[in-house]
Amino acid sequence: MARSMTLGHCVCNPRKSCPCDAFIEQDLCPCAGERPEPPKEEIRLTKYAGKAGCASKINRADLQLVLENLPNYPDPNVLVGVAAGDDAGVYRLDGEYNLVETVDVFSPVVDDPYTFGQICAANSLSDVYAMGGRPICALSIIGFPIEELPREVMTEILRGGIDKMHEAGVSVIGGHSINDEEIKGGFAVTGLVRGNGSVTNDGAKPGDRLVLTKPIGTGIVSFAAQIGLASEEAISLIARSMATLNKDAALLMVEFGAHACTDVTGFGLIGHLSEMARHSGVSAVIDAARVPVFAEALGCVRQEIIPGATERNRESFGDGIITTGGNEDGLLDLLFDAQTSGGLLVSLPAEKADAYVEALRRRGHEATSDIGEIVAQQGPLIEVILNEPANLVGTYRAPERVPKVEEVCCETPPTAMSCCGHQDQDEIPCCTKTAEPETQENRMTSTGKESAQAFMNMMKTVGQGGVVDARTKRLVSVALSIAQRCEPCFITHATNALKEGITREEIEEIAWVAISFTGCTGRMFYLDMMKRIGGD
C-alpha cells in the first residue's frame, strides 16, 4: 500500500486513486485481501448485468463486419469452421470420431447464483447438442467482482455449473477466472461426433417440418424481471426452461434423421431460422399460433416491455421477413426475442416430425411443437403467419408498464427550464417534493426555502434565450427529462413544447437522442409519458 500511496494510484487497479474509497470509508485495503462484511440483504445477480444473458451478444451486422476482416487460413481438417456460421466447430480426428468445439459466456439472467451456474452450463452444452454431438469435457469461465461480493456467491455459480455438467455426463477439467465489475459465466465445451455425421444448419430441405423444443420469451421476461415487472411464476418458469438440457432433443433428432439443426439463442427464433434458411438455400413458413411461448412474455410485449436486443435482432434480420394473416400486435417482437439457453430448432422429414415431437413430450419436454415447414427458396427467407399464439406456457399476465405516480404539483405555467410554475417562497420544486407527511424533522427550514427559491430563479434564467435560443433549450429539456426519467419534468416540458408550436415529430427526434444514451427503458418511459399527455 505504501507504493500506492506514494503514486496516488492503486498499483492493483490504476483506475482507482489511493487511498481508495474502501480504505477511506471502511478502513479496508482490498489489495491486501481485506473484505467488507457480506451484505445482509439478498444479493441480486442481475444488478451486476447490463444486458442479461444472450441479449449481451454483439449484433449480427457488427459481428459480420468484424469477421469479414479476419484472416482465413485453410485447414483440410476443419470440417465446420468460422465461415459456416454454425453453432460449433468440427475438427477431423483420426479414427471413428471427430471433435466438436464451442464456447459461450454471458451475464446473469436470474438472481440465484446456483441457478445461474446451471443455465451457463446448459447454454454452453447446447451448441454441441445442436451439432448432434456428445459433450465430454469442459473448461469454466467466470468474471466476478471478488472485492465487492462474497466468495460464496462465486462458489455457488461454479457449483451450479459443475452439477449441471455432471448431469450431462461431462467432466469440468479446469477453467479461468477474472476480477470483473460485471458478473459473467460460461464454459468452453469439447464434444465428439461420429464420423461426418454432425447435424449442421445448412441441410434443411423443402418439405421438412420445423420443430422447436422449448418455448420462447426468456429474454423478454428476464428484462421485465430486471426492472421489477415480472411475476415470480414467470421467472421460475423461464429459469427451469433455461436450465433444462437439450440432451434428449439432440439424441432423438439424430435417431429420427434430422436434416438440419440450430439452437435458438441470442439472435432469436427468426434470426437463427434465417441463418438456417440462408445456409441451406431454402425458405421457411412458420405459424405464430403453433410457436410455444411463455404466456407472460406475450403480456409484456403488449405492454411494450421489450428489451433492446429484440430491436437489434429485428434490424439485423427483418429485411428477409414477410408477414401474412392477422394483426402483428407484438407477435414479431416475440419471434425476434433473444433467448438464453433456448431450445433446438430441428428440420426433419415431414413423415417423422410427429413421432419426434411425441417422443420428446413423453420425456417431459411438453412444450415441443411443430411450428412450420421448409419450402423451396423464394423471395423472402421466412414467411410468418401472424395467428394469435395458442401454445402458451404459464399464466397470461400483462404487467403494468410504469407504476402510478402522483400528479404534478404545478398548476401554474412553468417558465422556460423550470418544471414548476410556483414562485411562492413556501413552495419547493415539485420534483423535489416527497410523499411523506410534514413533520418537525422534515419541514423545510428557512435556509431550505431560500435555496429552493434560488434554484428556481437559476432555472428561469438558464431557460431564457441567449446564444442558444429558448426553443432549442426546451427540446434539450425534453431530452434531459427522458435521460433522468423525471416524470413531472417531462410532462411539463413536453406539454409546453407542444403549446409553443414544437411538433410531435421534433419531440420524437429529440427523444431518440436521449434514448440512444438510456436504451430500452428510456424508450418505454418516453412512450408512457407521451400517452399521459395525449401526445401519442
N, C-alpha and C positions, 0 to 999 in steps of 0.2 A: 504493500500500500504506500510505502514511503516514496517509491519511484513515481507512482501515480499522482501523489500529492505534489511532488516536485514539478511534474509535467503539467499538472492541471487537468489531465485527461486520464481516464481509466486505461491501464495497459491491457486489460482483458477485453474491453469494449471501447475503442477510441471515440465512438459516437457519444459517449457519456463523459461528463465532466467529473473530476474528483476533487473533493468528496462528492459522491453521488447522492441522490435523493434518499436511497435506503439508509445510507450512513447518517445523513443529517436528521432524518425523521425517526429512524428506528435504532440507530446506533448499531447497524449491522453492515458487514462487509461481504457482499455476495462473492467477490473474488476469493475470499478466504474460506468459502464454503458455508458461511453463516446464512441461515434461512429464517424468515419470519415464521411465526406460528401459523399453522394451516388455517385458512379461513373457516369460520364457524358455519357460514351459510353454505348451501349446496352449490357446488361448482357446476356451471353450465358450460359445457364444451363449445356449444355453438356461439357463445360470446367471443370465442377466440378464432372465429372463422369469418372472413369477409364474404366469400362465396361458398355456400355449403356443397359438399360432395362433388359430383361430376359437373356441377354448374361452374366449377373453377377451371374447367378445361379451356384452353385457348380456342377461339372460334375457328371454324374451318377455313375461312378466307385468309386470315393471317397465317394460319399453320401451313397452308399450301404455298404461300409466298415464301415462307422460310424454307420449306422442304425443297422447293424448286431450285434453290441456290446452293444446295449441298452437293458435294462430290459423290459420284456413283462409281464404286469400284466393283466390277462384276466378279462374282464368285460362283462357279458352277454348283457348289454345294448348297447355295442359298435357294431353297425351293419356293419359299414365300418370304419376300423382303419388304423394305420400305415402300417400294414402288407399287406394290399390290394394295396398299392401304387397308390391309386386313387386320383382324383382331390381334394376331400374334405372328411372330416369325417362325418359319420352319427351316431347320438346317439338316442336311443329309448326314447320316452316320453310316458307318459300315455295319452291315447286319440287318436284322429284321425291323428295327425301329429307327425313326428319325426324331430329332429334338424339336420341341416347341418351347419358345421363349416369349415372355411378356413381363411388363412392369406396370404398376398402377399405384398412384398416390393421390390422395385428396384430403380435404379438410372435413371437420365433423358435420354430420347431418343429424345427429342425435346428441343429447346431453349426457347420457350414461356412458362412461368410459369403456366398460366391458362390451356393451353392445356395439359401440363404435368400432372396437377392435374386430369383432365378429364380422361386421359389414365390410371393413377394409379387406379382410381375408376372402370373404365370399366374392367381392367385386374383383379382386385380383385373380382369383381362380377362374372366373367366368370366361376370360379370354382364351384360356386353354380349353375349357369345355366347348366354347363356340367353334373351335377348330376340330372338334371330335377327338381331342387328345386326353391323356390320363396324366394329371399333375403328379409329380413325385417328390419335389423338394422346393423350398422357398427361402428367400432372404427377407427379413423385415426391414422396413424403412420408417423412421419416425422423426418428426420435428416436434419439439416440445419446449415450452418456456420453463425450464427446470429451476430457474431462480425465482419464479413467480408462483408456480403451483406445486403442490406436494408431490413427492416422488411416487407416492402410492397411486396417483391418477395415471401416471405413465405405465406403472406396473399393470394396472387393470386393462389398459388399452392393449398392451402386448399379450396379456393373459387371454383376453377375448380372442385375439387373432390366432394365437397358438392353439387354443381349444378348437376353433373352427377349422383350422388346418388339419388338426388331428382327426376331426370328424370326416374330413375329406380323404384321409389316409396319406397326408402329406407331412413330411418332416421339415421343421424350420431349423436350418443348419447354421444360421448366422444372421447378421444384419448390420445396419448403420443407423446412427442417431446424430441429430444436430440440435443445438440450442437455438430455438426459433421462437419468435414472438407469436406466430400463428401455429396452432396445432395442425399437424399433418400426419397421416398414417397410410401405409400401403405395404405391398410386397412385390418382389421380383420372383416370378414363378417359373420353374422348369418342368416340362412335361414330355411325354413320349406319345408318338402316334405311329401306328403300324404302317410301314412302307410308305407309299404315296397316298394313303387313304385319308388324309386330312380333309375336313369339310370346310371349304373356303367360301368367301362371299361372292364368288364370280360364277357360280354354277347353276343359278336359277334358270328354269326352263318354262316356256309357255305351257300353260295347262296345270302347272304346280299350284298347290294350295299353300297359303301362308298361315303359319301357326305361331301365336305369341304365348309364351309360357308363364308370364307374370303380368299383373295389372300395371298400368302406367299412372303417373301423377305424383311420384315421390318427390320430385323437385318442387312442385307447387306446394305440397303440404309441408315440406321442410322449410320453405321460405315463409309460409304462414306461421309456422312454429317459431321461427326466429323473431318475428315481430308480434308474437303473442296472440295470434288469431286462429290457431289450430286447436282442435279438441284433443283430449288425451286419447280418445278412442282412435282417431285418425293417426296420431303419432305412433301409437302402439302397433297399428296395422302395417304402416309402412316400414317400421323397424323390423317386424317379423319377416316381411317380404324381402327386404334388403339383405337380411342375414341368412336367408334360405339359399342353399347351394343350387347351382344349375347342373349338378351331377346327374340326376335322373334324366333330365331333359337331354343331356348330351349322350348318355349311354343309349337311350331309346331312339334318338334321331339316327344314330349310326345303324342300329338294328333295323329301323324302318326305311333305310335307304335314302336319307335326305340328300338333296342335290346341292343345297347351299345353306349357310347359316351365318348369323352375326348376333352379338349380344347388344341389347338396347341400353345404351348408357348416355354419355354427355351430349350427343347430337340428337337425342330424342328418337321416337319411333319413325317419324318422317325422314329425319336425317340419315339414320342407319339403313332404312329401306331404300332411300335414294342411292346410297353408295352401292348397295347390293344390285339394284336395277342397272345402274350405270356400268358397273364392272361386268355384269352378266349380259349386257346388250339387250335388255328387255324392259318392259314397263310393268306396272302393278296397279291393281284396283283394290282398295280397302273400304270396308263399310264401317263407319264410326259406331253404328249400333252394336257391332259384334266385338269391338275392342274392349278388353277388360280394363276398367277404370276405377280408381279409388273414388268413391262417391263424394267425399269431401273436397277432393281436387276439382271436381266439376263445379261444386258450390263456390269454391274460391275463384275460379276463372270468371264466373258470372257476377262476382263482386269486384272484378278487375284486380284480384290479388295474384299477380303474375310476376315471377322473377325475371331479371334481365336476361338470363341465359335463354329463356324462351324466345325473346325478341331476337337475340343474336342467331339462334337456330333458324328462325323464320327468315331473317335476312340472307343467311347462307344457302338455304335450300328451298326457299319459297318460289323461285322462278320456275322450278320444274313441276309445280303442282297445279292441277285444276280441281275445282270442286263442283259437284252436282248434288241435287237433292235439296234438302231443307235449309233453314236458316243457320248460319255458322254459330252465332251466339256462344262464342268461346271454345267451340269444339277444336278448331285448328290449334289454339293455344295448348290444349291438352296433348295433341299429337306431336307438337314441337317441344314439349316439356323435356328438359334434360333429366335423365334418370340416373340414379346411383344404384349399382348392383341390380340392374333390371333383368328381365327375362331373356331367353333366347328367341330370336325371330328365325323360324325354320321354313325353308322352301322344300317341299317334298311332293312326290307323286300324289295326284288327287285321290287315287284309289286307296292310299294308305293313311291319308290325313285323319279320318275319323278314328281309326284304330290307334293312331299315335296320341290323339287328344284323350281318348278314353283310358289308355294305358297310364298316362301321366296323372289324370284325375284319380285313378284308383290308388296311386301312390301318394295322394294327399295334395297334389297341385291343382286345386279345384278351379282356379281362375283360367287355366289353359284353354285357349279358344282359337278356332279357325276364323281369321279376320278378313280374308280376301284371297286374291289369286294373282298369279303371274300371267301376263299376256304378251303377245308379240310387241316388239318395240313400236311405239307410236310417238306423236309429238311430245306430250308431257311424260315425264318419268312416272308420275303417280297420279291416279285419279282417286279423289276422296269423296265417297258418298256420305253427305252430311245428314245422316239419320240420327235421331236422338239416341244417345247411349242407353242401351238396355242391359248391359253386362256390368252392373255396378257392384263394387265390393265395399262393404261397410254402410254406414248411415249417411244419407244425403243431408248436408247442412251448409247453409250459405252464411258464413260468419259476417258480422258487422265489420265493414272495412276500416272505419275510423271511429273510435269511441266518441260518444256525445261530449260536447264541451259547453261551458257556459256561453251565453250570448255576449257579444262585445259590449263593454260597458258604455261606450260612447254613443251619444245620440246627436251631439253637435258635430258639424263637419270638421274634420281634421285639417290642419294646414300642412301643405307640401309633404314633408317626410314624416311627420308625426303620425302615430297610429291612434292618437287620442285627441279629441277636439276639446276636452276640458282644459280650461286655463285657470280654474279656481285653485287657490293655494291649498285648499283642503283635499284636493283630488290628486291622485298619482296616476301615471300612465296605466291603461287597462292591462297591458301585457306584463306589468309587474305586480298586479294585484294577486292575492291568494284567496282561496275559498274559505280560509279559516275565519271564525268569528273574531271580532276585535276583542283583544284582552289588554290588560295593563302591560303584558310582556311584548305584544306585537303591535301595539298602537304606535303610529309614526311620531317621532319626536319633531320638534320644530326644525331641527337641523335636517332631518329626513325630508320634510316638506319643502324646505328651501332647495335641497339637492334635486328633488323631483322637478320643481319648477324650473330650475336652471337647466336641467336636462331637456325639458320641453322647449325652452327658448332656444337651446342649441339646435334641436331638431328642426324647429321652424326656420332658423337661419340657414341651415345646411340645405334645406329643400328648395330654397329660392333660386331663381335662375342666376347664373353667373357665366363663367367660361363654358360650363355645361348648362344647357337650358333646363328649365323646370320639368318639361315634358320627358326628356331623357332620364332625369333623375327619378321621375315617377316610375318609369319602366324598370330602372335599376332597383327601385324599392320593391317592385313586384318580384323580381328575380331573387333578391335577398330574402324576402319573406318565405319563398319556397325553400331556399337553401337552409334557412334556420327553422323551417316548419312552424312559423309563428302564425297561428290561425287568425287572431284579431288583426295582426299586421296585414296579412294577405287580403282579408275581406275588405279592410279599409282602403288599401292601395289599389286593389283591382277594381273595386266598386267606383272609386273616384276616377280611376283611369278611364273607365267606360263613360262616365259623366263628362269627362274632359275631352271626349272625342277620340280617344285612343281605341283602335279597333280590336276585336277579338283575335284577329289574325296576328296583330302585333304582340298582343299579350301571349298568344300561343308560341310565337317565335322566341320571345324573351324567356318564356318558361323553359324552353328546351335548353337554353344556355345554363340555367340553374340545374336542370335535370341531368345534364352532361357531367355535373360535379357530384350530384346526390344519388343518381341511379334510380332504380325502380320505385323506391319508397318516396322519392321526390315527385315522381310522376303520379303516383297514387294520391299523394297529398294534394297536388295541383288539381287533378280531376275532381276530387271530392270538394275542394273549396269552390271550384267554378260552378258545380251543381248547386252549392249552397247559396251562391249569389245570383243564380239564374243566368250564368254566363256560358253554360254548356248545353 
